């Protein structure tokens, strides 16, 4: 049976990156504190309790996204301490090494709660990079990297994410993994699993009835459109209260990069300049 490598909480970003590059995924135990997690979970409690399932319009989409799964975006507007996770030095250092060389500036792609409830069936195994056409044009280059903090324990019975280690290196895009090649991201609440954008993975089956909560933070190359439209979850007034780094990650900045053999931009104009002029008084 395949397994996902676990690293201790104090592991340097270079060790985390090495395992992601070699195996496609890694778990870092006890990544956030119990206090941070308790505050976050309390902050989103009302949003989860009032959640109304979306009608995704197509049976295939409903099956993929889940009939018994709560999905919420825009975490920066639902839990103030989410910024602490989004700006975590260890998390960003990993992204600096994985995504930075291909863009210079990366963006927050998606901030989600994915809470799998009892009776949910396993999600189809998939790669996240496939939502951008660049996945087919840039073979071997990661477009985004996903991370999931366990808001609860992840167990095989409550829907721990299934991951296929090494699948990011497969040459055959139609290859179907054997059951022995599929690992389960079992981990304690507060731990984090990193899944590269070209690694096969999917939510697991929940047979326990105990909710499995994932706190998702994914980042994407800065010249690609983000999956989540952050500007509809936040306002300029809110952005004024954030550190400049948070604004950049959420797109309140001009994308441009003219170094290291990579020439790109400018993208994201505001009045033919950087949106940062809106925050010049900071």
C-alpha positions as CSV (number, residue, x, y, z in Angstrom):
1,X,0.0,0.0,0.0
2,X,1.3,3.4,-1.0
3,X,2.0,6.0,1.8
4,X,2.6,9.7,1.9
5,X,5.8,10.8,3.6
6,X,5.3,12.6,7.0
7,X,7.8,15.4,8.0
8,X,8.0,17.0,11.5
9,X,6.7,20.5,12.1
10,X,10.1,22.1,12.2
11,X,11.1,20.8,8.8
12,X,12.7,23.5,6.6
13,X,11.0,24.5,3.3
14,X,13.8,22.9,1.3
15,X,13.0,19.4,2.8
16,X,9.3,19.9,2.1
17,X,10.0,20.9,-1.5
18,X,12.3,18.0,-2.1
19,X,9.6,15.5,-1.1
20,X,7.0,17.2,-3.2
21,X,9.3,17.2,-6.2
22,X,10.2,13.5,-5.7
23,X,6.8,12.1,-4.6
24,X,4.2,14.7,-5.6
25,X,2.9,15.2,-2.1
26,X,4.0,15.5,1.5
27,X,2.4,15.8,5.0
28,X,3.9,18.1,7.6
29,X,2.6,17.2,11.0
30,X,1.3,19.9,13.5
31,X,1.8,22.7,11.0
32,X,-0.5,25.1,12.8
33,X,-1.1,25.6,16.6
34,X,-4.1,24.3,18.4
35,X,-5.0,27.9,19.4
36,X,-4.9,29.0,15.7
37,X,-7.1,26.1,14.6
38,X,-9.6,26.5,17.4
39,X,-10.0,30.2,16.6
40,X,-10.4,29.5,12.8
41,X,-12.9,26.7,13.4
42,X,-15.0,29.0,15.6
43,X,-14.8,31.9,13.1
44,X,-16.3,29.7,10.3
45,X,-18.9,27.9,12.4
46,X,-21.8,30.2,11.4
47,X,-20.9,30.1,7.7
48,X,-20.8,26.3,7.8
49,X,-24.0,25.9,9.7
50,X,-25.8,28.3,7.3
51,X,-24.4,26.6,4.2
52,X,-26.8,26.0,1.3
53,X,-25.6,23.4,-1.2
54,X,-24.9,24.8,-4.6
55,X,-26.6,23.7,-7.8
56,X,-23.7,23.2,-10.1
57,X,-26.1,22.5,-13.0
58,X,-24.6,19.3,-14.3
59,X,-24.8,15.8,-12.8
60,X,-21.0,15.3,-13.5
61,X,-20.2,18.5,-11.6
62,X,-22.4,17.5,-8.7
63,X,-20.8,14.1,-8.5
64,X,-17.3,15.6,-8.6
65,X,-17.9,18.3,-6.1
66,X,-20.0,16.2,-3.8
67,X,-23.6,15.7,-2.7
68,X,-22.6,15.6,1.0
69,X,-19.8,18.1,1.0
70,X,-19.7,21.7,2.3
71,X,-17.6,24.0,0.1
72,X,-16.9,27.6,1.0
73,X,-14.6,30.1,-0.6
74,X,-13.3,33.6,0.5
75,X,-11.8,32.5,3.8
76,X,-10.0,35.9,4.3
77,X,-13.5,37.4,4.7
78,X,-14.8,34.6,6.9
79,X,-12.0,34.2,9.4
80,X,-9.6,37.0,10.2
81,X,-6.8,34.7,11.3
82,X,-6.8,33.0,7.9
83,X,-4.3,35.7,6.9
84,X,-1.8,34.2,9.3
85,X,-1.9,30.9,7.4
86,X,-1.9,32.6,3.9
87,X,1.2,34.6,5.0
88,X,3.0,31.8,6.9
89,X,6.7,32.1,6.1
90,X,7.1,28.3,5.8
91,X,4.2,28.0,3.4
92,X,5.3,30.9,1.2
93,X,8.9,29.7,1.2
94,X,7.7,26.4,-0.3
95,X,5.8,28.3,-3.0
96,X,8.9,30.5,-3.6
97,X,10.8,27.4,-4.6
98,X,8.1,25.5,-6.4
99,X,6.3,28.3,-8.3
100,X,8.6,31.3,-8.1
101,X,11.0,30.2,-10.9
102,X,8.1,30.0,-13.4
103,X,6.5,33.4,-12.6
104,X,8.4,35.6,-10.2
105,X,5.2,36.5,-8.5
106,X,2.5,34.0,-7.6
107,X,-1.0,34.6,-6.4
108,X,-3.4,33.0,-3.9
109,X,-5.4,30.7,-6.2
110,X,-8.1,29.5,-3.9
111,X,-9.0,29.6,-0.2
112,X,-11.6,27.0,0.7
113,X,-13.2,24.9,3.3
114,X,-14.0,21.4,1.9
115,X,-15.9,19.5,4.6
116,X,-16.8,15.9,3.7
117,X,-19.9,14.6,5.6
118,X,-21.1,11.1,6.2
119,X,-22.3,9.2,3.1
120,X,-20.1,11.1,0.7
121,X,-18.5,8.9,-2.0
122,X,-14.9,9.1,-3.2
123,X,-14.1,11.9,-5.6
124,X,-12.7,11.0,-9.0
125,X,-8.9,11.2,-8.9
126,X,-7.7,14.2,-10.8
127,X,-4.9,16.8,-11.2
128,X,-5.6,20.4,-10.3
129,X,-3.5,21.9,-13.1
130,X,-5.9,20.6,-15.7
131,X,-8.3,23.6,-15.3
132,X,-5.8,25.7,-17.2
133,X,-4.9,25.0,-20.9
134,X,-1.3,25.7,-19.9
135,X,-1.3,22.2,-18.3
136,X,-1.2,20.7,-21.8
137,X,1.3,23.3,-23.2
138,X,3.8,23.3,-20.3
139,X,4.4,19.6,-19.6
140,X,6.4,19.1,-16.5
141,X,5.9,22.6,-15.2
142,X,3.8,23.0,-12.1
143,X,1.1,25.7,-12.5
144,X,-0.2,25.6,-9.0
145,X,0.3,23.9,-5.7
146,X,-2.4,23.0,-3.2
147,X,-2.1,22.7,0.6
148,X,-4.8,21.5,3.0
149,X,-4.6,22.0,6.8
150,X,-6.7,19.5,8.7
151,X,-9.5,21.4,10.4
152,X,-10.3,18.0,11.9
153,X,-8.4,14.7,12.0
154,X,-8.1,13.1,8.5
155,X,-8.9,9.3,8.8
156,X,-9.5,6.7,6.2
157,X,-13.1,6.4,7.4
158,X,-14.0,10.1,7.4
159,X,-12.7,10.9,3.9
160,X,-9.0,11.6,4.1
161,X,-7.8,12.8,0.7
162,X,-6.6,10.1,-1.6
163,X,-3.2,10.8,-3.3
164,X,-1.2,8.8,-5.8
165,X,2.5,9.5,-4.9
166,X,4.7,9.7,-8.0
167,X,1.9,10.2,-10.4
168,X,3.2,13.7,-11.3
169,X,6.0,11.9,-13.1
170,X,3.9,9.6,-15.2
171,X,4.3,9.9,-18.9
172,X,0.9,8.4,-19.8
173,X,-1.9,10.9,-18.9
174,X,-4.5,8.1,-19.3
175,X,-2.8,5.7,-16.9
176,X,-5.2,4.5,-14.2
177,X,-3.6,3.9,-10.8
178,X,-3.7,0.5,-9.2
179,X,-5.3,0.4,-5.7
180,X,-1.9,-0.4,-4.3
181,X,-0.6,3.0,-5.7
182,X,-3.3,5.1,-3.9
183,X,-2.3,6.5,-0.5
184,X,-4.6,8.1,2.1
185,X,-3.5,11.5,3.6
186,X,-4.3,10.4,7.2
187,X,-3.1,13.1,9.7
188,X,-3.9,14.9,12.9
189,X,-5.9,18.1,13.0
190,X,-3.5,21.0,12.4
191,X,-1.2,19.1,10.1
192,X,-1.0,20.0,6.5
193,X,-0.8,18.0,3.2
194,X,0.9,19.6,0.2
195,X,-0.3,18.2,-3.2
196,X,1.5,19.4,-6.4
197,X,-0.6,20.6,-9.3
198,X,0.1,17.5,-11.4
199,X,-0.4,14.9,-8.7
200,X,-3.5,12.7,-8.9
201,X,-5.7,13.1,-5.8
202,X,-9.3,13.3,-4.7
203,X,-11.5,13.4,-1.6
204,X,-12.1,10.1,0.1
205,X,-15.3,8.2,1.0
206,X,-16.8,9.1,4.4
207,X,-18.2,6.0,6.1
208,X,-17.9,7.2,9.7
209,X,-20.4,10.0,9.6
210,X,-17.8,12.2,11.3
211,X,-17.2,15.4,9.2
212,X,-13.7,15.8,7.7
213,X,-12.8,19.5,7.3
214,X,-9.9,20.7,5.1
215,X,-8.7,24.3,5.1
216,X,-7.4,24.8,1.6
217,X,-4.8,27.3,0.5
218,X,-3.5,27.0,-3.0
219,X,-1.2,29.3,-5.0
220,X,-0.9,29.7,-8.8
221,X,1.6,31.3,-11.2
222,X,0.9,35.0,-11.2
223,X,0.2,35.3,-14.9
224,X,-2.7,32.8,-14.8
225,X,-6.3,33.7,-13.7
226,X,-7.0,32.5,-10.2
227,X,-9.8,30.0,-9.7
228,X,-11.3,32.1,-7.0
229,X,-12.4,35.7,-7.7
230,X,-11.0,37.4,-4.6
231,X,-12.3,40.8,-5.5
232,X,-15.9,39.7,-5.0
233,X,-15.1,38.3,-1.6
234,X,-13.2,41.4,-0.4
235,X,-13.2,45.2,-0.8
236,X,-10.6,47.9,-1.2
237,X,-11.5,49.0,2.3
238,X,-10.7,45.6,3.7
239,X,-7.5,45.4,1.7
240,X,-6.3,48.7,3.3
241,X,-6.1,46.8,6.6
242,X,-3.9,44.1,5.2
243,X,-0.1,43.9,4.9
244,X,1.2,44.7,1.4
245,X,2.2,41.1,0.9
246,X,-1.4,40.0,1.5
247,X,-2.7,42.5,-1.1
248,X,-0.1,41.2,-3.6
249,X,-1.2,37.6,-3.1
250,X,-4.8,38.6,-3.5
251,X,-4.2,40.5,-6.7
252,X,-4.3,44.1,-5.5
253,X,-1.0,44.8,-7.2
254,X,0.5,45.0,-10.7
255,X,2.1,41.8,-12.0
256,X,5.3,42.3,-13.8
257,X,8.6,40.3,-13.8
258,X,11.7,41.1,-15.9
259,X,14.5,39.0,-14.5
260,X,15.9,35.5,-14.4
261,X,15.2,35.0,-18.1
262,X,11.5,35.4,-17.5
263,X,9.8,38.5,-19.1
264,X,6.1,38.9,-18.3
265,X,3.6,41.6,-17.7
266,X,2.4,44.1,-16.8
267,X,-0.9,42.6,-15.9
268,X,-3.7,43.9,-13.6
269,X,-3.6,47.6,-14.5
270,X,-5.5,50.2,-12.5
271,X,-5.6,53.5,-14.5
272,X,-2.5,52.2,-16.4
273,X,-0.6,51.8,-13.2
274,X,-0.4,49.6,-10.1
275,X,-3.4,49.2,-7.9
276,X,-1.0,49.9,-5.0
277,X,-1.7,53.6,-5.6
278,X,-5.0,53.0,-3.8
279,X,-3.0,52.3,-0.6
280,X,-0.3,54.9,-0.9
281,X,-1.3,56.4,2.5
282,X,-0.3,53.1,4.3
